[in-house]
Amino acid sequence: MDQNEMTDELIMAYADGELTADEAARVEEALKTDQSAQRKLAMFRETADLLKAAPAPPVPDDLAHRIDALIADKDDEPAPAEKDNVVQFRRFGRSGFVPTAIAACLALAIGLGTGYSLNQPEPAGKGSPFGVAALADPGIKGALASTPSGESSVLASGATLNLIASFMDEAGVLCREFDYEGVNGHSVVSVACRDGGQWQPKIAIAATGDSANHYAPASSLDALEAWLKSSGLGDPLGAEDEQQLLAVR
C-alpha cells in the first residue's frame, strides 16, 4: 500500500475497528514503515480517549447549524475518480468519517471550556505530545501574556509558540489564537482566553508531521473554522489595542 492510500478516513476507520480483516491487515502492514500514519493513528486514538473522559455539554445552536452545513457540503462533494488498476478500499469519507471527525473535534473544543487551564498538570501516566496534553507546557502562559501576535516565542522547553491573533469575546475577555510546536515535531493549534491569572483553552486541534511540515486533517480545520465563526469572538485586534490589553494583568 502506498502512502496516498493511507488517508485520514482509512486510519480513522482502522482506529474505530470498522475495517474488514483483510483491510485491517493491509493497514497494519503499512503502519510498520509509515511514521506519519503512526502519528495520525495515535492522535485519533488519544482524541477518542479524551472525548470518552470529557463531559458532554449541549452544543450551542449556532455552532450546531454550522456543523450541519459543513456536513452537508461534504456529502455533496463528488467522489474522486478511481483508477482501474488499483484495488480500492471502501469509501469511508462518504460513509460517516467526516461528520464523525468534525463532531469529535467540536466535542473536544466544548470539553475544553469546562475548566481545563493551561499549565494544569496532567494525570499520572497521561502525558502526551498530542492534543491537550501538549498545552501543559509551563512556558505557554507567560508567552500568551506578553508576546505580540505575528511573533514567535521559544519556550524554556525548546518548544516554539507562534502567536497568530488576539480577539475580544462577547464578555470583553481577551482571547488568543496560537500554534504550539513541540520539540518532537508535533503541533497544536489552540484558542485560549484569559481568566484571571490563567489562560483557559477553548479549542485545541492537534496536528502531526515533522518540524518542517505541520498539518491537520481537513475535517479538523473545518471544525476550527466553524468554532471560530460561532464563538462570539470579534475581529482580530490591532497591534495597539492588543498591547494595551496585554498590559492589563
Secondary structure, DSSP 8 states (H G I E B T S, - for coil): --GGG--HHHHHHHHTT-S-HHHHHHHHHHHTT-HHHHHHHHHHHHHHHHHHHS------HHHHHHHHHHHHHHHHS------TTS-----GGGTTHHHHHHHHHHHHHHHHTTT--TT----TT---SSGGGGGG-THHHHHHHH--TT-EEE-TTS-EEEEEEEEE-TTS-EEEEEEEE-TTS-EEEEEEEEETTEEEEEEEEEEEEETTEEE--HHHHHHHHHHHHHS---S---HHHHHHHHT--
